[in-house]
């Protein structure tokens, strides 16, 4: 090949990379983002709609607030990531610091992307957060909930698709029982919430990563705020211990349903707390429906537990039966009200989950591993996370 042809092809390649970067201004993410997640719930497959019996009920199902008999204040800090998130971050940073020409840096970054093409890396940080619940009501303040996803691919050229959510949430929930269904207990609750969101989803080419060491800058974030509400219900039928359904009385089944983000108003207004200039609205909170059931195990000595089955995110643009199905099992033990714990297993979006939690006095430690399906409908892709919550209960 002549030198003239080589120069022409090189120029065309650079033009293609620039064109792709300009055309694909927004990245593509196939992950269903949940605004708040409880580690206890994640351990049992994130199937928690009909459980909702701790402080997290204000977000999972506000109807659970009507069934509280005491108060609880929870202060927490969460950190979680995929196993190689720190490693891939260091690889990219080392490639950006490659000595030599700009082309040498680009080639080093392309090598990292090509060696990890098709892989997804994630990070989740939340806290310090506070939730206070009492019989019939609760308040929550989540100052910082940061979620980062990096997808490395080589579809039209080496690129790092980066999606970031940065949420601040203040919520108030209220619930009560209603005598609408005879011979049963029916509860209904509402959680109103204010959410300020910073959001970006964009592909970063090797050429862009070589020029700017920051894959995402504060100036990239679209920012806005919204006010919305979730409406939840819980129904527990009173089943007689006599007759052919007597076996169900031991399981004490409870059924729940939640309509999330009723208004689906979007983030049309901005306080410009993160980005002083960006005016585009972030990804909205989608109006979805979650339904679920809970079945209790017989209590033996200090041990008990429950099984759960949920179908979540019905109505979300990325909903599928695989992504919406959540199954969980919880085995808990209680020595006293200040010394107790639980072991959880389940399946979420087709992948196994497991978690453990222990409380001693006011100190709690929760740990969980779970996966999310971050692939498109016909090409599922697993992204496994490991997460720890340090928290205190009062």
C-alpha positions in Angstrom: 0.0 0.0 0.0 1.4 3.4 -1.0 2.1 6.1 1.6 -0.6 8.3 0.1 -3.3 5.6 0.5 -2.1 5.0 4.1 -2.5 8.7 4.9 -5.9 8.7 3.3 -7.1 5.7 5.4 -5.7 7.2 8.6 -7.5 10.5 7.9 -10.8 8.6 7.2 -10.4 6.6 10.4 -10.0 9.7 12.5 -13.0 11.3 10.8 -15.1 8.2 11.5 -14.2 8.2 15.2 -15.1 11.9 15.4 -18.3 11.3 13.5 -19.3 8.4 15.7 -18.6 10.4 18.8 -20.7 13.3 17.6 -23.5 11.1 16.4 -23.7 9.0 19.5 -23.9 11.9 21.9 -25.9 9.8 24.3 -24.9 6.4 25.5 -27.1 3.3 25.6 -27.7 1.5 28.9 -30.0 -1.6 29.2 -30.0 -1.6 33.0 -33.1 -0.8 35.0 -32.0 1.7 37.6 -33.6 1.5 41.0 -33.5 4.8 42.9 -33.2 3.1 46.3 -32.2 -0.5 47.2 -32.1 -2.3 50.6 -29.3 -4.8 51.1 -31.6 -7.1 53.0 -34.0 -7.0 50.1 -31.2 -7.5 47.5 -30.1 -10.6 49.3 -33.5 -12.2 48.9 -33.7 -11.4 45.1 -34.9 -7.9 45.7 -38.4 -9.4 46.2 -39.6 -7.2 49.1 -43.0 -5.7 48.0 -45.1 -7.8 50.3 -42.5 -7.9 53.2 -41.9 -4.2 53.8 -41.5 -4.7 57.6 -38.4 -2.5 58.3 -37.3 1.1 57.7 -36.9 0.5 53.9 -40.7 0.1 53.6 -40.9 3.9 53.0 -39.4 3.2 49.5 -40.3 -0.5 48.8 -44.0 -0.3 49.9 -45.2 2.6 52.1 -48.2 0.5 53.2 -45.9 -1.3 55.5 -45.7 1.9 57.7 -49.3 1.1 58.8 -48.1 -2.2 60.3 -45.3 -0.8 62.5 -45.7 -1.1 66.2 -42.6 0.8 67.2 -40.1 3.5 65.9 -36.8 2.9 64.2 -34.0 5.3 63.2 -31.5 3.9 60.7 -28.3 5.7 59.8 -26.3 4.0 57.0 -23.5 4.1 54.5 -23.3 1.8 51.5 -20.5 0.9 49.2 -20.6 -1.7 46.4 -18.9 -2.5 43.1 -18.1 -5.2 40.6 -15.0 -7.3 41.4 -12.7 -5.6 38.9 -14.0 -2.0 39.0 -10.9 -0.7 40.7 -8.6 -2.7 38.5 -10.2 -1.5 35.2 -10.1 2.1 36.5 -6.4 1.7 37.2 -5.8 0.2 33.7 -7.5 3.1 32.1 -5.6 5.6 34.2 -2.2 3.9 33.5 -3.0 4.0 29.7 -3.9 7.7 29.9 -0.5 8.3 31.6 1.4 6.4 28.9 4.6 8.3 28.0 5.0 9.2 24.3 2.9 10.7 21.7 -0.9 11.2 21.7 -1.1 8.2 19.3 0.7 6.1 21.9 -1.8 7.0 24.6 -4.7 6.2 22.2 -3.2 2.9 21.3 -2.8 2.0 25.0 -6.4 2.9 25.8 -7.6 0.9 22.8 -5.6 -2.1 24.1 -7.4 -1.8 27.4 -10.8 -1.6 25.7 -10.1 -4.4 23.3 -8.8 -6.7 26.1 -12.0 -6.1 28.1 -14.5 -5.7 25.3 -18.0 -6.8 26.2 -17.4 -6.4 30.0 -19.4 -4.2 32.4 -18.1 -2.6 35.5 -20.1 -0.9 38.2 -19.9 1.2 41.4 -22.7 2.2 43.9 -22.2 4.6 46.8 -24.9 5.8 49.1 -24.7 7.8 52.2 -24.5 8.9 54.8 -28.3 8.4 54.8 -31.0 8.6 57.4 -34.5 7.0 57.6 -36.9 7.5 60.6 -40.0 5.4 60.7 -42.8 5.3 63.3 -46.3 3.7 63.3 -48.1 5.0 60.3 -45.4 7.4 59.0 -41.7 7.9 58.1 -39.2 10.4 56.7 -36.0 9.7 54.8 -33.1 11.9 53.7 -30.6 10.4 51.2 -28.1 13.2 50.4 -26.0 11.2 47.9 -26.8 8.1 45.9 -24.2 7.6 43.2 -24.3 4.9 40.6 -21.7 4.4 37.9 -21.7 1.9 35.1 -18.9 1.5 32.5 -19.4 -0.7 29.4 -16.4 -1.4 27.3 -17.1 -2.3 23.7 -15.7 -2.3 20.2 -18.9 -2.1 18.1 -18.1 0.8 15.8 -14.8 1.6 17.4 -13.2 1.2 20.8 -15.3 3.1 23.4 -16.2 3.3 27.0 -19.9 3.8 27.5 -20.3 5.6 30.9 -23.6 6.0 32.7 -23.9 8.0 35.9 -26.8 8.7 38.3 -26.3 11.1 41.2 -29.5 11.4 43.2 -30.5 13.4 46.3 -33.8 12.3 47.8 -36.0 13.6 50.6 -39.2 11.6 51.2 -42.2 11.5 53.6 -44.5 8.5 53.9 -47.9 7.9 55.5 -50.1 4.8 55.8 -53.1 3.5 57.6 -55.4 0.4 57.7 -58.8 0.4 56.0 -61.8 -1.8 56.7 -62.5 -2.2 53.0 -62.2 -6.0 52.7 -64.0 -8.1 55.3 -62.1 -10.8 57.3 -58.7 -9.4 56.3 -56.2 -6.6 57.0 -55.8 -4.1 54.2 -53.2 -1.3 54.4 -52.5 1.6 52.1 -49.7 4.1 52.1 -48.2 7.0 50.1 -44.6 8.2 49.9 -44.1 11.6 48.5 -40.6 12.4 47.4 -38.4 15.2 46.2 -35.5 14.0 43.9 -32.7 16.1 42.5 -30.8 14.1 39.8 -27.6 14.5 38.0 -27.3 12.2 35.0 -25.1 11.4 32.0 -24.9 8.5 29.6 -22.3 8.9 26.9 -19.7 6.9 24.9 -16.1 8.0 25.3 -13.8 7.1 22.4 -10.1 6.2 22.9 -9.2 9.5 21.3 -11.3 11.5 23.7 -10.0 9.5 26.7 -6.4 10.2 25.6 -7.0 14.0 25.5 -9.0 14.3 28.7 -8.3 12.0 31.7 -11.8 12.6 33.1 -14.2 10.2 31.4 -17.1 12.2 32.9 -16.9 15.8 34.1 -19.3 17.7 36.2 -20.1 19.8 33.2 -21.4 16.7 31.4 -24.2 16.0 33.9 -27.7 16.8 33.0 -29.5 18.0 36.2 -33.1 18.5 37.3 -35.5 18.0 40.1 -38.9 16.5 40.4 -41.7 15.8 43.0 -43.5 12.5 42.7 -45.2 9.8 44.8 -45.5 6.0 45.2 -48.8 4.4 46.3 -48.6 1.0 48.0 -51.0 -1.6 49.3 -50.8 -4.7 51.5 -53.5 -7.3 52.0 -53.4 -10.1 54.5 -56.4 -12.4 54.4 -57.6 -14.0 57.6 -57.6 -17.7 56.8 -59.4 -20.1 59.2 -57.3 -22.9 60.8 -60.2 -25.3 60.0 -61.2 -26.6 56.6 -59.3 -27.5 53.5 -57.4 -24.2 53.4 -56.1 -24.6 57.0 -52.5 -25.2 55.7 -52.5 -21.7 54.4 -53.2 -20.2 57.8 -49.7 -21.4 58.9 -48.1 -19.5 56.0 -50.0 -16.3 56.8 -49.8 -15.1 53.1 -49.6 -11.4 52.4 -50.0 -9.7 49.0 -48.7 -6.3 48.0 -48.8 -3.9 45.1 -47.1 -0.6 44.5 -47.6 2.0 41.8 -44.4 3.9 41.6 -43.8 7.5 40.3 -47.5 8.2 39.8 -46.9 11.6 38.2 -43.9 10.6 36.0 -43.3 14.3 35.6 -39.7 14.2 34.6 -36.9 16.5 35.7 -38.0 19.6 33.8 -36.7 22.1 36.4 -33.2 22.5 37.7 -31.7 24.0 40.8 -28.3 23.8 39.2 -26.6 22.4 42.3 -24.2 20.2 40.3 -24.0 21.7 36.9 -24.5 25.5 36.7 -25.1 25.5 32.9 -26.6 22.2 31.6 -30.3 22.6 30.8 -31.2 19.2 29.4 -33.4 17.0 31.6 -32.0 13.8 33.1 -33.6 10.4 32.6 -37.0 10.4 34.3 -38.5 8.3 37.0 -40.7 5.8 35.1 -44.2 5.0 36.2 -44.1 1.3 36.9 -46.1 -1.3 38.9 -44.6 -3.8 41.3 -46.7 -6.8 42.7 -45.6 -9.4 45.2 -46.4 -12.0 47.8 -45.0 -13.2 51.1 -45.3 -16.6 52.8 -44.1 -17.2 56.3 -42.3 -20.3 57.6 -43.4 -21.8 60.9 -41.3 -20.4 63.8 -39.0 -23.0 65.5 -37.2 -21.9 68.7 -35.3 -18.7 67.7 -35.6 -19.3 63.9 -38.2 -18.1 61.4 -38.4 -16.7 57.9 -40.3 -16.3 54.8 -40.5 -16.8 51.0 -41.3 -14.1 48.5 -42.2 -13.8 44.9 -42.4 -10.4 43.0 -42.9 -9.2 39.5 -41.4 -5.7 39.4 -41.0 -2.8 37.0 -44.1 -3.6 34.9 -44.4 -0.8 32.4 -40.7 0.1 32.2 -39.4 0.5 28.7 -36.8 -2.2 29.4 -39.2 -4.6 31.2 -39.1 -8.2 30.3 -40.2 -11.3 32.3 -36.6 -12.2 33.0 -35.7 -8.7 34.3 -39.0 -8.4 36.2 -39.0 -11.7 38.1 -37.7 -11.7 41.6 -37.7 -14.7 44.1 -36.4 -14.7 47.6 -36.0 -16.7 50.8 -35.1 -15.3 54.2 -34.0 -17.3 57.3 -33.9 -15.1 60.4 -33.0 -15.7 64.0 -33.6 -13.6 67.2 -32.0 -14.1 70.5 -33.1 -10.8 71.9 -34.4 -7.5 70.4 -30.8 -6.3 70.3 -29.1 -9.4 69.0 -30.5 -10.9 65.9 -29.7 -11.6 62.2 -30.8 -13.1 58.9 -29.5 -15.1 56.0 -31.0 -14.5 52.5 -30.9 -16.2 49.1 -32.8 -15.6 46.0 -32.9 -14.9 42.3 -33.1 -11.5 40.7 -33.4 -11.0 36.9 -32.3 -14.6 36.4 -29.2 -14.5 38.6 -28.5 -15.8 42.1 -28.4 -13.5 45.1 -27.2 -14.0 48.7 -26.9 -11.9 51.7 -26.3 -11.8 55.4 -27.1 -9.3 58.1 -26.4 -9.1 61.9 -27.4 -6.6 64.6 -25.6 -6.3 67.9 -27.0 -3.5 70.1 -27.3 -0.5 67.8 -24.7 -1.7 65.3 -25.7 -3.4 62.0 -23.6 -5.0 59.3 -25.2 -6.1 56.0 -23.4 -7.8 53.1 -24.8 -9.0 49.8 -23.9 -10.2 46.3 -26.4 -9.8 43.5 -26.5 -9.4 39.7 -28.3 -7.2 37.2 -29.1 -7.9 33.6 -27.4 -5.1 31.7 -27.9 -6.6 28.3 -30.6 -5.9 25.7 -33.7 -8.1 25.5 -32.2 -10.9 23.3 -28.7 -10.8 24.7 -28.7 -10.9 28.5 -25.5 -9.9 30.2 -24.7 -10.4 33.9 -23.1 -7.6 36.0 -22.4 -9.0 39.5 -22.1 -6.6 42.4 -20.7 -7.0 46.0 -22.1 -4.5 48.5 -21.7 -3.7 52.2 -23.8 -1.5 54.4 -22.6 -0.1 57.7 -25.5 1.1 59.7 -26.8 1.9 63.2 -30.4 1.4 64.5 -31.9 3.4 67.3 
